[in-house]
Amino acid sequence: MTDHQFTYAELAAQPAAYWTGLAYEALIGFTRDRQAELGFTQPQFWLLRNLSGNDLSPDGEGMTVPGLQHAMRGYIRPEDDLTAESEVLVERGWLTRDGDGRLWITEAGEEARVGLKRHAPAIRERIHRGIDDADYVTALRVLQQMIRNTGDAPD
């Protein structure tokens, strides 16, 4: 990507898929780099969130790795190895595994999840710097409409 300043007409003619792809990779890379600096990975955080009854888990029940992969199918990346990531969390004492292979969040894991979540606002602030909420909402609405225009439904 260059620092070329496109004219209005040039921008209007640009392919949205190209720019959304660049944005996706940049945003995921930035977020994951910040999390790595803080000592955790995005998949580890997602595991904790999906197993916590205080977050994404509807019932706080344990789940198998395949069940977690299914639950995360909308945002997990192909290179994410939930088996390896869960092993790290078991070793840290943040998760346990029962005899049926289900993972469960521990009290220490819940405390870690809450602590890790505290970093999200600073990461978001850096990403959103110089963008007012009205422009951000407009961008999301445009993307949602493009998704609808292709016959899909934005989640």
Backbone as a chain_set.jsonl record, in Angstrom:
{"seq": "MTDHQFTYAELAAQPAAYWTGLAYEALIGFTRDRQAELGFTQPQFWLLRNLSGNDLSPDGEGMTVPGLQHAMRGYIRPEDDLTAESEVLVERGWLTRDGDGRLWITEAGEEARVGLKRHAPAIRERIHRGIDDADYVTALRVLQQMIRNTGDAPD", "coords": {"N": [[0.848, -1.177, 0.0], [0.485, 2.222, -0.775], [1.21, 5.689, 0.022], [-0.271, 7.242, -1.582], [-2.472, 9.848, -2.37], [-5.64, 9.531, -3.157], [-7.994, 10.852, -5.476], [-11.403, 11.963, -5.105], [-12.995, 10.805, -7.145], [-11.267, 8.73, -7.957], [-11.159, 7.185, -5.615], [-13.87, 6.454, -5.416], [-14.037, 4.667, -7.481], [-12.548, 2.532, -6.673], [-12.052, -0.945, -5.8], [-14.061, -2.333, -3.339], [-13.654, -4.799, -2.048], [-10.897, -5.201, -2.178], [-9.893, -3.144, -0.498], [-11.242, -3.712, 1.912], [-10.137, -6.166, 2.464], [-7.407, -5.501, 2.84], [-7.734, -3.836, 5.072], [-8.802, -5.643, 6.953], [-6.642, -7.476, 7.314], [-4.679, -5.703, 8.296], [-5.881, -4.718, 10.668], [-6.393, -7.059, 12.177], [-3.767, -8.001, 12.383], [-2.541, -5.867, 13.803], [-4.037, -5.909, 16.209], [-3.484, -8.515, 17.167], [-0.701, -8.343, 17.453], [-0.495, -6.42, 19.528], [-1.759, -7.824, 21.596], [-0.013, -10.003, 21.843], [2.252, -8.677, 22.783], [1.352, -8.218, 25.311], [1.305, -10.7, 26.381], [-0.505, -12.737, 25.635], [-2.607, -14.565, 23.32], [-4.886, -13.868, 20.625], [-6.633, -16.086, 19.979], [-6.45, -17.463, 22.468], [-7.704, -15.664, 24.192], [-10.255, -15.679, 23.036], [-10.965, -18.35, 23.553], [-11.187, -18.306, 26.368], [-13.276, -16.437, 26.593], [-15.38, -17.764, 25.261], [-15.818, -19.875, 26.949], [-16.611, -18.797, 29.303], [-19.21, -18.217, 31.52], [-19.853, -15.676, 32.109], [-19.493, -14.232, 29.87], [-19.308, -15.013, 26.593], [-20.303, -17.634, 26.623], [-23.354, -19.295, 26.767], [-24.204, -20.812, 28.917], [-22.084, -21.448, 30.561], [-21.044, -23.957, 30.481], [-18.736, -26.655, 29.927], [-16.796, -27.193, 26.932], [-15.863, -29.052, 24.005], [-12.884, -29.035, 21.953], [-13.593, -29.234, 19.149], [-16.251, -28.302, 19.382], [-15.802, -25.698, 20.284], [-14.406, -24.708, 18.075], [-16.475, -24.724, 16.243], [-18.197, -22.862, 17.45], [-16.672, -20.583, 17.146], [-16.49, -20.206, 14.461], [-17.082, -18.024, 12.795], [-15.08, -16.164, 13.121], [-12.594, -17.257, 13.656], [-9.29, -17.862, 12.519], [-7.679, -19.574, 9.768], [-5.083, -20.407, 10.512], [-5.182, -20.6, 13.254], [-4.748, -22.629, 16.005], [-6.629, -24.24, 17.996], [-6.397, -26.408, 19.707], [-3.676, -26.444, 20.493], [-3.535, -23.861, 21.6], [-5.374, -24.095, 23.684], [-4.055, -25.937, 25.288], [-1.933, -24.416, 26.275], [-3.384, -22.724, 27.937], [-4.421, -24.56, 29.748], [-2.045, -25.394, 30.953], [-1.364, -22.999, 32.21], [-3.245, -22.979, 34.125], [-5.677, -21.838, 33.659], [-7.647, -23.083, 32.294], [-9.342, -26.23, 32.562], [-9.477, -29.737, 31.759], [-11.928, -32.152, 31.294], [-12.785, -35.691, 31.728], [-14.172, -36.309, 29.432], [-13.074, -34.758, 27.52], [-13.89, -32.156, 27.456], [-13.367, -28.681, 27.798], [-13.008, -26.463, 30.523], [-13.459, -23.334, 32.054], [-11.436, -22.002, 34.616], [-11.433, -20.548, 37.948], [-9.168, -18.925, 38.096], [-8.801, -18.596, 35.376], [-11.071, -17.138, 34.709], [-10.552, -14.779, 36.107], [-8.284, -14.025, 34.673], [-9.434, -13.631, 32.124], [-11.062, -11.397, 32.592], [-9.071, -9.563, 33.251], [-7.565, -9.522, 30.849], [-9.448, -8.499, 29.117], [-9.515, -5.865, 29.837], [-7.61, -4.607, 28.335], [-8.67, -4.172, 25.845], [-10.077, -1.639, 25.319], [-7.925, 0.208, 24.977], [-6.617, -0.798, 22.743], [-8.665, -0.584, 20.866], [-8.993, 2.202, 20.905], [-6.608, 3.098, 19.767], [-6.837, 2.055, 17.166], [-9.108, 3.426, 16.289], [-8.341, 6.049, 16.349], [-8.525, 9.416, 15.349], [-10.841, 9.067, 13.924], [-14.132, 9.903, 13.848], [-17.085, 8.902, 15.659], [-19.427, 9.07, 14.089], [-18.481, 8.886, 11.427], [-17.367, 6.345, 11.543], [-19.627, 4.738, 12.075], [-21.049, 5.256, 9.726], [-19.312, 4.081, 7.841], [-19.507, 1.38, 8.612], [-22.244, 0.931, 8.136], [-22.32, 1.253, 5.362], [-20.719, -0.93, 4.583], [-22.33, -3.017, 5.574], [-24.565, -2.707, 3.911], [-23.401, -3.292, 1.438], [-22.883, -5.985, 1.841], [-25.5, -6.982, 2.06], [-26.303, -6.334, -0.533], [-24.963, -8.238, -1.99], [-26.383, -10.464, -1.573], [-26.159, -11.656, 0.857], [-26.458, -11.808, 4.458], [-25.679, -9.44, 6.858], [-24.16, -10.168, 9.97]], "CA": [[0.0, 0.0, 0.0], [1.261, 3.455, -0.849], [0.598, 6.855, 0.654], [-0.903, 8.031, -2.648], [-3.746, 10.464, -2.007], [-6.583, 9.349, -4.248], [-9.071, 11.831, -5.624], [-12.737, 11.436, -4.802], [-13.389, 9.923, -8.246], [-10.432, 7.53, -7.899], [-11.634, 6.368, -4.489], [-15.196, 5.914, -5.737], [-13.859, 3.579, -8.439], [-11.732, 1.477, -6.074], [-12.807, -2.135, -5.392], [-14.247, -2.432, -1.887], [-13.087, -6.041, -1.537], [-9.455, -4.995, -2.009], [-9.647, -2.312, 0.688], [-11.682, -4.396, 3.127], [-9.131, -7.2, 2.722], [-6.248, -4.837, 3.448], [-8.125, -3.377, 6.405], [-8.925, -6.824, 7.808], [-5.307, -7.973, 7.661], [-3.999, -4.702, 9.131], [-6.523, -4.638, 11.979], [-6.126, -8.309, 12.896], [-2.335, -8.013, 12.701], [-2.289, -4.898, 14.869], [-4.637, -6.409, 17.452], [-2.731, -9.682, 17.631], [0.611, -7.887, 17.91], [-0.651, -5.789, 20.842], [-2.048, -8.878, 22.564], [1.225, -10.766, 22.053], [3.085, -7.857, 23.661], [0.788, -8.32, 26.652], [1.504, -12.066, 26.854], [-1.559, -13.681, 25.294], [-2.992, -14.561, 21.911], [-6.31, -13.65, 20.391], [-7.365, -17.33, 20.194], [-6.543, -17.767, 23.897], [-8.746, -14.793, 24.734], [-11.537, -16.195, 22.55], [-11.274, -19.565, 24.304], [-11.682, -17.902, 27.685], [-14.577, -15.778, 26.418], [-16.389, -18.74, 24.864], [-16.053, -20.802, 28.05], [-17.046, -18.05, 30.472], [-20.634, -17.931, 31.68], [-19.979, -14.228, 32.262], [-19.152, -13.599, 28.595], [-19.986, -15.541, 25.412], [-20.956, -18.92, 26.864], [-24.717, -19.094, 27.26], [-24.494, -21.57, 30.129], [-20.873, -21.699, 31.338], [-20.71, -25.378, 30.416], [-17.521, -26.978, 29.211], [-16.932, -27.49, 25.512], [-14.733, -29.703, 23.354], [-12.225, -28.181, 20.955], [-14.444, -29.102, 17.957], [-17.377, -27.429, 19.713], [-15.294, -24.325, 20.315], [-14.134, -24.326, 16.69], [-17.773, -24.419, 15.639], [-18.695, -21.608, 18.039], [-15.824, -19.482, 16.685], [-16.322, -20.346, 13.016], [-17.226, -16.747, 12.113], [-13.936, -15.268, 13.3], [-11.325, -17.962, 13.81], [-8.481, -17.844, 11.289], [-7.203, -20.93, 9.437], [-3.84, -20.75, 11.209], [-5.42, -20.71, 14.693], [-4.752, -24.012, 16.484], [-7.283, -24.175, 19.307], [-5.873, -27.47, 20.569], [-2.416, -25.952, 21.074], [-3.835, -22.683, 22.433], [-6.035, -24.553, 24.916], [-3.026, -26.576, 26.117], [-1.233, -23.335, 26.98], [-4.266, -22.236, 29.007], [-4.468, -25.621, 30.766], [-0.772, -25.306, 31.677], [-1.419, -21.798, 33.051], [-4.275, -23.166, 35.144], [-6.84, -21.027, 33.308], [-8.645, -24.042, 31.837], [-9.147, -27.638, 32.904], [-10.103, -30.649, 30.802], [-12.536, -33.287, 31.989], [-12.577, -37.001, 31.115], [-14.821, -36.353, 28.118], [-12.371, -33.851, 26.627], [-14.444, -30.792, 27.486], [-12.581, -27.665, 28.489], [-13.773, -25.652, 31.468], [-12.71, -22.192, 32.562], [-11.222, -22.042, 36.063], [-11.537, -19.244, 38.599], [-8.009, -18.155, 37.636], [-9.072, -18.262, 33.982], [-12.062, -16.055, 34.693], [-9.823, -13.573, 36.507], [-7.432, -13.656, 33.532], [-10.311, -13.106, 31.072], [-11.432, -10.035, 32.981], [-7.869, -8.744, 33.129], [-7.212, -9.365, 29.434], [-10.474, -7.658, 28.496], [-9.214, -4.464, 30.166], [-6.719, -4.057, 27.305], [-9.423, -3.932, 24.605], [-10.328, -0.233, 25.008], [-6.727, 0.891, 24.484], [-6.398, -1.271, 21.375], [-9.709, 0.05, 20.058], [-8.713, 3.643, 20.816], [-5.525, 3.289, 18.802], [-7.381, 1.767, 15.841], [-10.122, 4.433, 15.957], [-7.77, 7.383, 16.472], [-8.769, 10.303, 14.215], [-12.092, 8.699, 13.253], [-15.235, 10.157, 14.768], [-18.066, 7.822, 15.703], [-20.369, 9.182, 12.961], [-17.825, 8.326, 10.248], [-17.221, 4.904, 11.766], [-20.948, 4.14, 11.89], [-21.345, 5.336, 8.292], [-18.513, 3.054, 7.159], [-20.102, 0.071, 8.895], [-23.521, 0.836, 7.431], [-22.005, 1.036, 3.948], [-20.282, -2.328, 4.451], [-23.501, -3.872, 5.76], [-25.383, -2.63, 2.705], [-22.705, -4.051, 0.397], [-23.101, -7.399, 2.139], [-26.879, -7.263, 1.641], [-26.36, -6.244, -1.999], [-24.409, -9.474, -2.567], [-27.288, -11.567, -1.247], [-25.844, -12.231, 2.171], [-27.026, -11.033, 5.562], [-24.663, -9.12, 7.853], [-24.478, -10.635, 11.336]], "C": [[0.89, 1.235, 0.0], [0.535, 4.558, -0.107], [-0.054, 7.768, -0.376], [-2.242, 8.57, -2.163], [-4.672, 10.397, -3.213], [-7.571, 10.507, -4.291], [-10.382, 11.165, -5.255], [-13.154, 10.432, -5.875], [-12.571, 8.63, -8.246], [-10.876, 6.607, -6.766], [-12.97, 5.717, -4.804], [-15.096, 4.726, -6.689], [-13.063, 2.401, -7.878], [-12.601, 0.278, -5.681], [-12.868, -2.26, -3.865], [-13.585, -3.685, -1.318], [-11.58, -5.911, -1.307], [-9.187, -4.249, -0.706], [-10.127, -2.978, 1.968], [-10.712, -5.518, 3.484], [-7.885, -6.628, 3.369], [-6.553, -4.403, 4.883], [-8.196, -4.549, 7.379], [-7.546, -7.303, 8.265], [-4.572, -6.993, 8.576], [-4.57, -4.678, 10.543], [-6.275, -5.892, 12.804], [-4.651, -8.363, 13.312], [-1.999, -7.082, 13.846], [-2.799, -5.423, 16.204], [-3.831, -7.572, 18.014], [-1.328, -9.299, 18.117], [0.517, -7.25, 19.296], [-0.917, -6.856, 21.903], [-0.802, -9.706, 22.859], [2.187, -10.001, 22.961], [2.635, -7.961, 25.113], [0.811, -9.753, 27.183], [0.378, -13.042, 26.573], [-1.87, -13.574, 23.812], [-4.487, -14.315, 21.796], [-7.099, -14.955, 20.545], [-7.482, -17.73, 21.671], [-7.644, -16.935, 24.543], [-10.116, -15.283, 24.301], [-11.936, -17.469, 23.274], [-11.853, -19.213, 25.668], [-13.077, -17.292, 27.577], [-15.678, -16.792, 26.124], [-16.694, -19.758, 25.96], [-16.579, -20.106, 29.301], [-18.559, -17.821, 30.451], [-20.896, -16.452, 31.869], [-19.676, -13.489, 30.958], [-19.951, -14.269, 27.483], [-20.715, -16.865, 25.633], [-22.364, -18.693, 27.412], [-24.991, -19.767, 28.6], [-23.274, -21.863, 30.996], [-20.448, -23.149, 31.343], [-19.416, -25.569, 29.634], [-17.821, -27.321, 27.763], [-15.689, -28.214, 25.015], [-14.09, -28.723, 22.376], [-13.066, -28.11, 19.681], [-15.672, -28.217, 18.204], [-16.975, -25.969, 19.754], [-14.967, -23.831, 18.909], [-15.433, -23.96, 15.983], [-18.309, -23.081, 16.156], [-17.937, -20.396, 17.493], [-15.701, -19.425, 15.161], [-16.407, -19.024, 12.258], [-16.01, -15.844, 12.225], [-12.601, -15.961, 13.5], [-10.589, -17.944, 12.462], [-7.945, -19.25, 11.023], [-5.956, -21.351, 10.211], [-4.017, -20.908, 12.722], [-5.57, -22.183, 15.082], [-5.328, -24.016, 17.902], [-6.816, -25.281, 20.245], [-4.604, -26.993, 21.261], [-2.66, -24.774, 22.007], [-4.494, -23.11, 23.742], [-5.037, -25.233, 25.846], [-2.242, -25.542, 26.912], [-2.075, -22.87, 28.162], [-4.449, -23.282, 30.107], [-3.197, -25.554, 31.61], [-0.739, -24.093, 32.606], [-2.422, -21.945, 34.194], [-5.53, -22.349, 34.876], [-7.985, -21.875, 32.776], [-8.318, -25.398, 32.442], [-9.854, -28.464, 31.841], [-10.679, -31.817, 31.589], [-12.292, -34.576, 31.199], [-13.219, -37.147, 29.746], [-14.182, -35.389, 27.124], [-12.942, -32.446, 26.576], [-13.521, -29.893, 28.295], [-13.508, -26.827, 29.35], [-12.888, -24.494, 31.928], [-12.604, -22.311, 34.08], [-11.449, -20.643, 36.635], [-10.376, -18.342, 38.165], [-8.185, -17.735, 36.176], [-10.073, -17.138, 33.847], [-11.408, -14.735, 35.099], [-8.934, -13.089, 35.368], [-8.27, -13.042, 32.414], [-10.69, -11.666, 31.358], [-10.228, -9.108, 32.829], [-7.481, -8.489, 31.679], [-8.19, -8.436, 28.729], [-10.21, -6.172, 28.756], [-8.307, -3.803, 29.124], [-7.473, -3.652, 26.038], [-9.684, -2.449, 24.331], [-9.103, 0.511, 24.464], [-6.414, 0.469, 23.048], [-7.413, -0.62, 20.444], [-9.421, 1.534, 19.857], [-7.631, 3.908, 19.778], [-6.035, 3.072, 17.379], [-8.329, 2.875, 15.379], [-9.608, 5.868, 16.015], [-8.004, 8.194, 15.191], [-10.041, 10.006, 13.438], [-13.232, 8.981, 14.218], [-16.278, 9.055, 14.632], [-19.029, 7.872, 14.524], [-19.752, 8.598, 11.688], [-17.682, 6.814, 10.365], [-18.55, 4.197, 11.522], [-21.34, 4.168, 10.412], [-20.588, 4.259, 7.526], [-19.11, 1.67, 7.388], [-21.431, -0.104, 8.181], [-23.313, 0.598, 5.936], [-21.581, -0.413, 3.734], [-21.454, -3.287, 4.62], [-24.393, -3.866, 4.517], [-24.73, -3.383, 1.553], [-22.899, -5.538, 0.591], [-24.517, -7.785, 1.716], [-26.997, -7.259, 0.117], [-25.811, -7.5, -2.686], [-25.255, -10.691, -2.221], [-27.025, -12.226, 0.072], [-26.496, -11.349, 3.233], [-25.916, -10.727, 6.563], [-25.095, -9.59, 9.235], [-24.332, -9.499, 12.314]], "O": [[1.912, 1.284, 0.685], [-0.601, 4.39, 0.334], [-0.356, 8.926, -0.086], [-3.051, 7.827, -1.608], [-4.493, 11.137, -4.181], [-7.933, 11.066, -3.256], [-10.452, 9.944, -5.112], [-13.612, 9.335, -5.556], [-13.112, 7.555, -8.504], [-10.958, 5.392, -6.943], [-13.177, 4.545, -4.488], [-15.979, 3.869, -6.7], [-12.922, 1.378, -8.548], [-13.75, 0.452, -5.277], [-11.836, -2.288, -3.195], [-13.017, -3.643, -0.226], [-11.052, -6.458, -0.339], [-8.353, -4.671, 0.095], [-9.489, -2.831, 3.011], [-10.486, -5.795, 4.662], [-7.361, -7.192, 4.329], [-5.736, -4.581, 5.786], [-7.704, -4.456, 8.504], [-7.315, -7.509, 9.457], [-3.914, -7.412, 9.529], [-3.815, -4.624, 11.513], [-5.98, -5.804, 13.996], [-4.328, -8.723, 14.443], [-1.26, -7.453, 14.759], [-2.087, -5.388, 17.208], [-3.531, -7.604, 19.207], [-0.828, -9.872, 19.085], [1.362, -7.512, 20.152], [-0.354, -6.791, 22.996], [-0.563, -10.072, 24.01], [2.857, -10.596, 23.805], [3.439, -7.809, 26.033], [0.384, -10.0, 28.311], [0.308, -14.088, 27.218], [-1.46, -12.63, 23.137], [-5.246, -14.525, 22.742], [-8.149, -14.944, 21.188], [-8.505, -18.279, 22.08], [-8.424, -17.445, 25.348], [-11.046, -15.303, 25.106], [-13.112, -17.662, 23.583], [-12.881, -19.755, 26.075], [-13.956, -17.599, 28.382], [-16.778, -16.696, 26.669], [-17.722, -20.434, 25.905], [-16.954, -20.775, 30.264], [-19.107, -17.297, 29.481], [-22.044, -16.014, 31.796], [-19.609, -12.26, 30.943], [-21.171, -14.107, 27.434], [-21.652, -17.181, 24.899], [-22.544, -17.984, 28.402], [-25.891, -19.358, 29.335], [-23.41, -22.465, 32.062], [-19.582, -23.538, 32.127], [-19.054, -24.749, 28.791], [-18.942, -27.689, 27.411], [-14.594, -28.015, 25.54], [-14.686, -27.707, 22.018], [-13.249, -27.012, 19.157], [-16.079, -27.465, 17.319], [-17.724, -25.101, 19.307], [-15.219, -22.671, 18.584], [-15.481, -22.998, 15.216], [-18.814, -22.269, 15.382], [-18.501, -19.307, 17.391], [-14.885, -18.667, 14.636], [-15.847, -18.916, 11.166], [-15.912, -14.854, 11.5], [-11.566, -15.296, 13.51], [-11.213, -18.005, 11.402], [-7.776, -20.033, 11.957], [-5.794, -22.529, 10.53], [-3.076, -21.316, 13.404], [-6.423, -22.89, 14.545], [-4.605, -23.82, 18.878], [-6.838, -25.102, 21.463], [-4.472, -27.121, 22.479], [-2.064, -24.693, 23.081], [-4.201, -22.545, 24.795], [-5.156, -25.12, 27.066], [-1.923, -25.76, 28.08], [-1.553, -22.647, 29.255], [-4.616, -22.927, 31.273], [-3.257, -25.647, 32.836], [-0.144, -24.158, 33.681], [-2.443, -21.132, 35.118], [-6.362, -22.184, 35.768], [-9.143, -21.458, 32.796], [-7.171, -25.68, 32.79], [-10.714, -27.964, 31.115], [-10.007, -32.398, 32.441], [-11.671, -34.555, 30.137], [-12.838, -38.031, 28.979], [-14.685, -35.218, 26.013], [-12.528, -31.634, 25.749], [-12.975, -30.287, 29.325], [-14.636, -26.521, 28.966], [-11.693, -24.678, 32.162], [-13.57, -22.679, 34.749], [-11.632, -19.679, 35.892], [-10.565, -17.155, 37.899], [-7.767, -16.645, 35.786], [-9.942, -16.281, 32.973], [-11.68, -13.694, 34.502], [-8.837, -11.887, 35.121], [-7.867, -12.043, 31.818], [-10.644, -10.815, 30.47], [-10.363, -7.99, 32.332], [-7.111, -7.371, 31.318], [-7.801, -7.673, 27.845], [-10.637, -5.32, 27.976], [-8.246, -2.576, 29.043], [-6.959, -2.866, 25.242], [-9.523, -2.024, 23.187], [-9.239, 1.357, 23.581], [-5.994, 1.291, 22.234], [-7.06, -0.158, 19.358], [-9.59, 2.058, 18.756], [-7.74, 4.852, 18.995], [-5.691, 3.838, 16.479], [-8.345, 3.222, 14.198], [-10.363, 6.804, 15.755], [-7.72, 7.724, 14.089], [-10.294, 10.624, 12.405], [-13.304, 8.375, 15.287], [-16.341, 8.364, 13.615], [-19.415, 6.825, 14.005], [-20.432, 7.889, 10.946], [-17.86, 6.091, 9.384], [-18.594, 3.173, 10.84], [-21.904, 3.199, 9.905], [-21.157, 3.597, 6.659], [-19.207, 0.875, 6.453], [-21.714, -1.186, 7.668], [-24.049, -0.172, 5.319], [-22.044, -1.055, 2.791], [-21.56, -4.269, 3.885], [-24.914, -4.908, 4.121], [-25.419, -4.042, 0.774], [-23.062, -6.278, -0.379], [-24.705, -8.818, 1.074], [-27.708, -8.085, -0.455], [-26.159, -7.786, -3.832], [-24.885, -11.821, -2.54], [-27.616, -13.261, 0.377], [-27.019, -10.277, 2.93], [-25.275, -11.647, 7.07], [-26.253, -9.429, 9.622], [-24.554, -9.682, 13.511]]}, "num_chains": 1, "name": "protein.A"}
